[in-house]
C-alpha cells in the first residue's frame, strides 16, 4: 500500500520525497472515536478526522440516508431551473438552525469552494448595490480558508502564498489575535482591542469605498486553535457595523457544535452577513459545504435581476444533502451540542487546564471541544525551541506511538475530538496526552 502511494498518488500537503521514504499510515477502519490501522493499532482520534467527524465513526443511520437517497435520485443539480427535495429540505433546516437572518444557502462541495463563493458573492453584492469599487476582502495572517486560489489567498499562510503567485489581487491581511504567540507582556484585553483596531486602520488606509468584506474564523483552527481575547469580537463587530462592510464568519471548523453551541457566532455573539459551513455539516461522511446568506444580502442579489454566474456540479448534491439532514437530526435528537456545551466542554476545560502544569507546556487553552497546548523550551521565560516545529513534530509522533492522534501546528499541539466522546474517553485521551508530553520532554531534554 505504501508503495502504491509512492508510485501512484500525490497526497495533499505532503513533502513527497520524505513521505515516500517513511510511507503513509494506512487507516483501514473506524468505530466511535477510534480509527484502526492495518497493523491492528487502535488510535483515539483526537482530531475527528480533519476537524469534521462530529458524530463519530460507524453511524449506520448516515450510511442508510446516503444509500436511500442514491437509490431514489443519486445525482441531480440545482442549475438551469431545477431543484430536488433533499437540497430544499436542508436549506430550510439550515435557515432554522443558523443565527440571525442567515436564511438562504448557496451549496458547494467544500469549505474552499465556500470561500471562493464568498469572494464572488461579496463583490457581486456591492456591484449590484452600485458600488463596483468595493472589491477588497480583508483577512488575517495565519488564517486558513482553504486551498483553492481564492481560499489560499484569503488564508494568511505565507508558505502557501509562496507557491502559485498568491494572494490574488484585492485581498489584504491584518494581524491575528494570537495572545500567547504575539501579545505576551500585554494584558489580553487590550491586546484583543489592538488587533481588532487594525481592521479599522486597514479600512481607513484602503478607503471605506474600496472594502467589501472582512472574513475570519471565530476561532482559528489550522492556525493553531487561536481563541481570541474576549474584547476582540465585539470590537470587530462594531467596526464592521460602523463602516458597513460585510462580516463573513468562516465556521467550517467551528460550526455544528464544536464550541458547545450550534455555531461559534452564537458563542462569540457575532452577527455575520455570510457564514461558511462544511466539515461537520455531514460529520465528514460525504463532502458538502454551504454559504449561508443574510436576508439583506440575498435581497440585493434577487433585486439585481441578473444571473449570479457561479456554481459547481456538486452544489447541493442530493446524497450529501440527505446525509447532512440525517446528521443534523441525530445531533439534535441525541442532544450532542447541548451535552458538549453543558457537560463535556466544562469537564475537558478543567482537565485540560491541568496540563499547563507540565514542564513542557507554556499555555493550555480550550473552548468547547477544541483545545491547544503551547510547547515551550523554557517555562520561566516562555521561550520557544530554537528550530520552529522542533517539538511539535516529535510530540506528534510520540502521540501516535501512544495511540492518540493530535495535530502539531508548529510547536502548538491541538485537538478537535468527535462530539460523541464519553467522560471515560476524555480521561483516556488526557492520560495518553500526558504520557506523550512526558516522553516528549525526555526526548527533548526538558526537565
Ligand atoms: N475554512 C476553514 C476554517 C477550514 O478549516 C477550509 C475553510 C477549507 O475546507 P476544505 O473542505 O476545502 O478543505 C478549512 C479546512 C489542518 C487542515 O491541517 C485544516 C483544514 C483542511 C485540511 C487540513 O488543520 N481546514
Boltz pocket constraint, residues with backbone or C-beta under 6 A from the ligand:
constraints:
  - pocket:
      binder: B
      contacts: [[A, 50], [A, 109], [A, 110], [A, 111], [A, 112], [A, 113], [A, 115], [A, 144], [A, 145], [A, 146], [A, 147], [A, 151], [A, 217], [A, 221], [A, 222], [A, 250], [A, 251], [A, 252], [A, 253], [A, 278], [A, 279], [A, 407]]
      max_distance: 6.0
